[in-house]
Amino acid sequence: MSTPSACSAAARFTDDEMRLVVAALKITNDLERIGDIAVNLAERVISLREMPDAKPPEELAPMVEAVRSMVSRSLGSLIFRNAELAAQVLESDDVVDQYRDRIFENLLLHMTENVALVTPGMQFVLATRHLERIADHATNIAEDIIFWVRGLDVRHGRGLTVRPESEMTTMGLSSEVTENSHGLHSDVTPNCETQRV
């Protein structure tokens, strides 16, 4: 049961600040999961280090780079409150899924031809699964950023597209919620009374 003071405190939040609170709660969970999965990925690396004959799949390096880019862009969209950067993360998710599928198919083919490749092959399969899950969490973060900045729920493809600011203005749509704030505010949370640590 909420107290009157809690209700009056919530009433002082703007819509933007309330969306930020909701997004921040979800984003912290996704960041924690990324950290957990990174530990699992490190365990695969340790296991593979003990298999000197294990050769990484050709497409593993570009998959790693795609996932790294997604995480970097999702965090950049958070720092700079940039919905367009977040939209780029959403577009990259299918690319990572395609890498995972192709790597799995190639590994499966090699493992069926040579039983000695089953053990290292399974480690690579697990590694690509971990990478794909990290990309999924980066996508979740990007979706939460778009919700915070634009007020749009784009989960599961619900949003049409995240239009660039210039296009929003041309269409005569309100820019109050749609503007990216990096150019507008030096801090990420405008109108917030928090102090820097």
C-alpha positions as CSV (number, residue, x, y, z in Angstrom):
1,M,0.0,0.0,0.0
2,S,1.4,3.4,-1.0
3,T,1.8,6.2,1.5
4,P,0.6,9.7,0.7
5,S,4.2,10.9,0.6
6,A,5.1,8.2,-1.9
7,C,2.2,9.2,-4.1
8,S,3.1,12.9,-4.0
9,A,6.7,12.1,-4.8
10,A,5.6,10.1,-7.8
11,A,3.4,12.9,-8.9
12,R,6.4,15.2,-9.2
13,F,8.0,13.0,-11.9
14,T,7.4,13.9,-15.5
15,D,6.4,11.3,-18.0
16,D,10.0,11.3,-19.3
17,E,11.4,10.7,-15.8
18,M,8.9,7.9,-15.2
19,R,9.9,6.2,-18.4
20,L,13.5,6.6,-17.4
21,V,12.9,4.9,-14.1
22,V,11.1,1.9,-15.8
23,A,13.8,1.6,-18.4
24,A,16.6,1.9,-15.9
25,L,15.2,-1.0,-13.8
26,K,15.0,-3.2,-16.9
27,I,18.4,-2.1,-18.2
28,T,20.2,-3.0,-15.0
29,N,18.8,-6.5,-15.2
30,D,20.0,-6.9,-18.8
31,L,23.5,-5.6,-17.9
32,E,23.7,-8.1,-15.1
33,R,22.7,-10.9,-17.4
34,I,25.3,-9.8,-19.9
35,G,27.9,-10.0,-17.2
36,D,26.8,-13.5,-16.2
37,I,26.9,-14.7,-19.8
38,A,30.4,-13.2,-20.3
39,V,31.5,-15.4,-17.4
40,N,30.0,-18.4,-19.3
41,L,31.8,-17.3,-22.5
42,A,35.1,-17.1,-20.6
43,E,34.6,-20.6,-19.4
44,R,34.3,-21.8,-23.0
45,V,37.5,-20.0,-23.9
46,I,39.3,-21.7,-21.0
47,S,38.0,-25.1,-22.2
48,L,39.1,-24.4,-25.8
49,R,42.6,-23.3,-24.6
50,E,43.1,-26.9,-23.5
51,M,42.3,-28.1,-27.0
52,P,45.3,-26.8,-29.1
53,D,43.9,-28.5,-32.3
54,A,40.6,-26.6,-32.0
55,K,40.2,-24.2,-34.9
56,P,37.6,-21.4,-34.5
57,P,34.9,-21.2,-37.2
58,E,35.6,-18.6,-39.9
59,E,32.6,-16.5,-39.1
60,L,33.2,-16.5,-35.3
61,A,35.4,-13.3,-35.5
62,P,32.8,-11.2,-37.4
63,M,30.1,-12.5,-35.1
64,V,32.1,-11.4,-32.1
65,E,32.6,-8.0,-33.7
66,A,28.9,-7.6,-34.5
67,V,28.0,-8.4,-30.8
68,R,30.6,-6.1,-29.5
69,S,29.3,-3.3,-31.7
70,M,25.7,-3.9,-30.5
71,V,26.7,-3.7,-26.9
72,S,28.7,-0.6,-27.5
73,R,25.9,1.1,-29.4
74,S,23.3,0.2,-26.9
75,L,25.4,1.7,-24.1
76,G,26.1,4.7,-26.3
77,S,22.4,5.2,-26.9
78,L,21.9,5.1,-23.1
79,I,24.7,7.6,-22.4
80,F,23.6,10.0,-25.1
81,R,19.9,9.3,-25.0
82,N,20.0,8.6,-28.7
83,A,17.0,6.6,-30.1
84,E,18.5,6.5,-33.6
85,L,21.7,4.7,-32.3
86,A,19.4,2.3,-30.4
87,A,17.5,1.6,-33.7
88,Q,20.8,0.5,-35.3
89,V,21.2,-2.1,-32.5
90,L,17.7,-3.5,-33.4
91,E,18.7,-3.8,-37.0
92,S,21.9,-5.7,-36.1
93,D,20.1,-8.5,-34.2
94,D,19.2,-10.5,-37.3
95,V,22.8,-10.4,-38.5
96,V,24.0,-12.0,-35.3
97,D,21.3,-14.7,-35.5
98,Q,22.4,-15.5,-39.1
99,Y,26.0,-15.8,-38.0
100,R,24.9,-18.2,-35.2
101,D,22.9,-20.3,-37.6
102,R,25.6,-20.6,-40.2
103,I,28.3,-21.4,-37.7
104,F,26.1,-24.1,-36.1
105,E,25.4,-25.7,-39.5
106,N,29.1,-25.7,-40.4
107,L,30.2,-27.1,-37.1
108,L,27.5,-29.8,-37.2
109,L,28.7,-30.8,-40.7
110,H,32.3,-31.1,-39.5
111,M,31.3,-32.9,-36.3
112,T,29.4,-35.6,-38.2
113,E,32.3,-36.1,-40.5
114,N,35.0,-36.3,-37.8
115,V,34.1,-37.5,-34.3
116,A,37.3,-35.9,-32.9
117,L,35.8,-32.5,-33.6
118,V,32.7,-33.1,-31.4
119,T,34.2,-31.8,-28.1
120,P,35.7,-28.6,-29.5
121,G,32.7,-28.1,-31.8
122,M,30.3,-28.2,-28.8
123,Q,32.4,-25.6,-27.1
124,F,32.1,-23.3,-30.1
125,V,28.3,-24.0,-30.4
126,L,28.0,-23.0,-26.7
127,A,30.1,-19.9,-27.3
128,T,28.0,-18.8,-30.2
129,R,24.9,-19.3,-28.1
130,H,26.3,-17.1,-25.4
131,L,27.2,-14.4,-28.0
132,E,23.7,-14.5,-29.4
133,R,22.2,-14.1,-25.9
134,I,24.5,-11.1,-25.2
135,A,23.2,-9.6,-28.5
136,D,19.6,-10.3,-27.3
137,H,20.2,-8.4,-24.1
138,A,21.8,-5.5,-26.0
139,T,18.6,-5.4,-28.1
140,N,16.5,-5.3,-24.9
141,I,18.6,-2.3,-23.8
142,A,18.1,-0.6,-27.1
143,E,14.3,-1.2,-26.9
144,D,14.2,0.3,-23.5
145,I,16.1,3.4,-24.7
146,I,13.6,3.9,-27.5
147,F,10.8,3.6,-24.9
148,W,12.5,6.1,-22.7
149,V,13.4,8.7,-25.4
150,R,10.4,8.3,-27.7
151,G,7.7,6.7,-25.6
152,L,7.4,3.9,-28.1
153,D,7.1,0.2,-27.3
154,V,9.1,-1.5,-30.1
155,R,9.4,-4.9,-28.5
156,H,8.7,-7.9,-30.8
157,G,8.5,-5.6,-33.8
158,R,5.6,-3.5,-32.5
159,G,7.0,-0.2,-33.4
160,L,7.0,0.7,-37.1
161,T,10.4,2.4,-37.4
162,V,12.4,4.8,-35.3
163,R,12.5,7.8,-37.6
164,P,15.4,10.3,-37.5
165,E,14.7,13.6,-35.8
166,S,14.8,15.6,-39.1
167,E,12.1,13.4,-40.6
168,M,9.9,13.7,-37.4
169,T,10.1,17.5,-37.7
170,T,9.3,17.4,-41.5
171,M,6.2,15.3,-40.7
172,G,5.1,17.9,-38.2
173,L,5.2,15.5,-35.2
174,S,5.9,16.7,-31.7
175,S,9.6,16.9,-30.9
176,E,9.0,17.1,-27.1
177,V,9.5,13.4,-26.6
178,T,11.4,12.5,-29.8
179,E,14.4,14.8,-29.5
180,N,17.7,13.2,-28.6
181,S,19.1,15.0,-25.6
182,H,22.8,14.9,-26.2
183,G,22.8,18.1,-28.1
184,L,20.2,19.7,-25.7
185,H,21.6,18.8,-22.3
186,S,25.1,18.2,-21.0
187,D,23.8,15.6,-18.5
188,V,21.7,12.6,-19.3
189,T,18.8,13.4,-17.0
190,P,17.5,16.9,-17.7
191,N,15.4,18.7,-15.0
192,C,16.7,16.2,-12.4
193,E,17.9,17.5,-9.0
194,T,20.6,14.8,-8.5
195,Q,24.1,15.8,-7.7
196,R,27.2,14.5,-9.4
197,V,29.3,12.2,-7.3
